[in-house]
Amino acid sequence: EKELLPGFHQFEWQPALKNVSPSCNVGIINGLSGWSSSVDDAPADTITRRFRYDVALVSALKDLEEDIVEGLRESGMEDSACTSGFSVMIKECCDGMGDVSEKHGGGPVVPEKAVRFSFTIMSVSVLADDEVEEVTIFTEPKPNSELSCKPLCLMFVDESDHETLTAVLGPIVAERNAMKESRLILSIGGLPRSFRFHFRGTGYDEKMVREMEGLEASGSTYICTLCDSSRAEASQNMVLHSITRNHDENLERYEIWRTNPFSESVDELRDRVKGVSAKPFMETQPTLDALHCDIGNATEFYKIFQDEIGEVYKRANPSREERRSWRAALDKQLRKKMKLKPVMRMNGNYARRLMTQEAVEVVCELVPSEERREALRELMRLYLQMKPVWRASCPAKECPDLLCRYSFNSQHFADLLSSTFKYRYNGKITNYLHKTLAHVPEIIERDGSIGAWASEGNESANKLFRRFRKMNARQSKA
């Protein structure tokens, strides 16, 4: 058992990590170690547990030892020539979970929310001494499985409590920054080899990204975490945007926000910094979170379905009662024909069932006009052609033709929204819909995939966390 937990293997860093102890045999530590305890509503020693980041990475690499050696053998590099030049790509995920209260425990008083931070080794590649090209010797086959997603830190913190969250993640950020400057020497396959780590924080949902990068919350006019577009601009020009935001720029903008060098009014200043009004805390890689994208777009379609049942395109602002009756009709129809129970909050499973051609046909039975039915079918058809591109772990392999058609499809989709469904997209558009239409091709060109870098592994490991807390399901409070 000891061998399975971090803290068992010998390793060293060159140069030694700044402010991190050189000892290797560190297991689970108190996440607040080094903080002086304060009088607070929750006893400090129950708030968080974590592994030291470098120790956890070593343990994860040792788990892959056989795969790495095998990979070297397959690319004909298993001889001793390959001891340096390994680089390891790490995906980081962090997600908050609501309601993790003990159902009938008598434990210490802790907040009823938790945040989990974890990482996945996505690939290991090696640059041999005399070569120009890196050779990838290991690629994680299931980047979204909870098995490849190693927990690093568990905290009883509300993800919206920025102060506590940053206090707990502070040491992790410090260790991560120290590791960027240094090389790990670790024995793999009986030889000491040197590894460099590249960290990419892509497994965050939009809320967490905005919090980590100092952006305003997701209802802001600055709709996107990748570009500077405002909501109105994004609804006018749905497709043509490029990724401009990054961590360093956010830090610069925060400085401008803080110092206001041009003595502008609040509105001018906010427009200059494009909604960066807090200090960016942790570097995230601007990407699109595939799981929440699915959920966000399904929510949007669900609303379009209601509006089409009530023929909103013919008339302005219907009353709340009318809206309620359309929603009831939609839910009833979906339950009868698709066995889809209404849900309080859209979830992944519901989204997957709702976003099908079959569901559209069922909804169309309630839509009076034939041309509106055609428009709905077309909308879903385009969406279903776009979706695999940001869901696939490797779109170039799994759906190359859809990848090529993506820009065309998204343009077509946007045209449909801004003409036939103009009543919904007049000056407004949802965050994820904007990203789906505007940013997918560019992200895939840069990273090769969106799906593989999503937060799914961390989300599915949340289930395990609940299981170990003996919470079995999210029981309702009722």
C-alpha positions, 0 to 999 in steps of 0.5 A: 500500500505504501508503494501506491501512495506518493512518498515512496520513491527516491528522486532529486531535483536539479537545481533543488526546488526553491522553498520546497524541502528536499525530502522524498518520503512525504505522504499526505500532508496538511494542506495548510502546513506552513500557515499559522492557524487563525480563529475561524469557524472551521478547525484549520486542521480539517480543512485540507489534505494534499500531497506535495506536488513533486512527490505526487508527480514522481509517483505518477511517473513511477506508475507509468514506468513500464509504459515509458520503457516500452515506449522507448523500446518501440521507438528504438531508444531503449539504450542508455543514450536516453537519460536526458531530454524527457518532457512530461505534459501535465493536465491540471483540473480543479473543480468545486463540488456542492453539498458534501455534508456528512449525512449523519456524521459527528465529525468536525464542523466544515463547510459543506462544499469541497474543491478537488485539484488533480492532475493527469500525465497526458504524454511523455516525450523525449528529445534524443541528444542528436535529434531535432524532433521530439518522439512521443513515447507515451500518450494517455489513452484515456485522458478523461478517466478517473483512473488517470486523474491523480488527486493532489489536493482535497479541500473543504472550501467553497469555490466561490470563497476566493480568499480561502481557495487562493490560500489553500492553492497558494503552496501548490502554485508555488511548487508548480512554479518552482518545478518549471525552473528545474529538472527531475532526476528519477530512475526509470527502467534502472537508469536515472533519467531527467524530466522537465514538466509542462503544466497546462491548466485546462480542466477548469470550468468557466467559473473557476477560470474566471476566478483564477484569472481575475476576470469578472463573473460569467454574467459579465458583458465580457463574455469570453475567457479566450477573447475580449469580445463583449456580449453584444459584439459576440451576438453580432459577429458570431464566428470571427474571433481569435484567442487573445487572452493569456495569463501574462496579459491578464496580470498586466491588465490587473496592474492597469486596473489597480493603478489606473495610469490614465486616470479614467472613469470606472467605465473607461477603465473597465473597457480598457482592461476588458473585465480583468478586475482582480489579481490573476492567481493561477495560470490556466490555459485558455481552452473550452471546457467540453463537458460544460459546453455540452451542458450549456448548449443543451440548456440553450436548445431546451429554451429554444424548444420552449420558445418555438412551441410558443411561437415567440418569433411572432410576438414580443415578451410573453407572460410568465404563465405562458412560458410556464405552460410551454415548458410543461408541454415540452417536459411532458412530451420529452417524458412521454416519447423519450422517457426523459425526466425533467431535471432541476439543473441540466446535467451531462446525461440529460444533455446527451439525450436531448441533443439528438435528431430523435429529440428534435423530431419529438419536439417538432410534433408540438411546433405548429409551423412546418418551416420552423420545424425545418429550421429546428431540424437543420439547427440540430443537424449542424450542431451534431456535426460540430459536436464530435469535433470538441468532444473527441480526444483526437479529432484529426483521427476520429472525425477528420471530415467533420473537423474540416467542415467545422468552420463552414458548419459553425458559420451556417449555424450562426447564420441560422441563429441570426436570421430565423432565431433572431428573437433570441440572439438580439444583442445577447448570446450565451458564453459557451455558444459563443465559444463553440462557434468562434474558438473551436478550430483555433484551439484544436489547431493549437492543442490538437484536441479539446475533449482530451483536455477537458475536466471530465476525469476530475468530474467523474472522480468526484463520484468516488469522493462522494462514495468515500465520504459515504454520501452515496448520491446527492440525496436531496434535502427534502 
